[in-house]
């Protein structure tokens, strides 16, 4: 099986945990040992110095990634203070119930194995200390519903499997910050995903999605939304209201480029229309001759970024996606503010449109990353 790269948002990067301390880390990574050899090594540590648990109690992390393990020795359970258990890159088809004895376990990493649906402990939900679970790159066809009992879970990765349905009880994971579902066989996402109020990153790339639930706009803290390589033809109109969203990936979808323009334009008010006429035609006025709030309003006009347009806007503007070349390799979409839908009919060149650092009229906001 080829390794699945899930670009995990590390819990340690988020200030959740850091088990890099050498003195407390039992590291067998890349040792090319099999299950029998590992069992002998762990038993030797347990029995060392004539004390059954003296040395085992000392370790807080166990790194077993990239070996030849097809089973996990039950002796792992004697390392009762383990917080991080990394089993990635082996040949495991199941995780034994013995890990349920690790009462302090916060991170269970088992990506790029051969885990099957029945290979996840049915009682995994009793491990209430778990904050991070990574089962990406395995052979799962069903979402492990026992994970929904981990009400303290913050990071969940189940990408690179063959999961076709996400249960509508997903909203129970109220503390979840990262949900990685990329590289599966999903055709729809349940509306209940909108209940994940603390979610900061949602990865749905490389599935078979044709649309998204409108409830996704309830994710007010969402910063990353990866949707590339799906079958999306539309997006919820309110998606532009996600103020914290910094990364939105849409490449390899049949989306039309003008979706943002068409769904976000609000017609100008009579006040704005009058203000546009005054500013565009350079109608002279003295600030002391008109009410102060009108003078301030006229002073807040923004110049349209289209070099072929001399218009201005105040509150009503068109958010237009412009694709530009980046390093001769990628097409990067940028969000531009225009004064009306008519301006989108003429090409807007970023290169010939200088940015004014002191004015919002020249500000380009990156909304899609290739």
Secondary structure, DSSP 4 states (H G I P E B T S, - for coil): -PPP------TTTTTS-----GGGEEE-TT---BHHHHHHHHHHHHHGGG-SSTTGGG-SEEE--SSB-SS--GGGGG-TT--EEE--SS--S---GGGGG-TT--EEE--SS---GGGS-TTGGG-TT--EEE--SS--SS--GGGGG-TT--EEE--SS------GGGGG-TT--EEE--SS--S---GGGGG-TT--EEE--SS--S---GGGGG-TT--EEE--SS------GGGGG-TT--EEE--SS---TTHHHHHH--PPPHHHHHHHHHHHTT----GGGS-HHHHHHHTT-EE-S-TT---EESS--EEEEEEEEETTTEEEEEEEEESSGGGGGS---STTS---TT-GGG--EE-B--
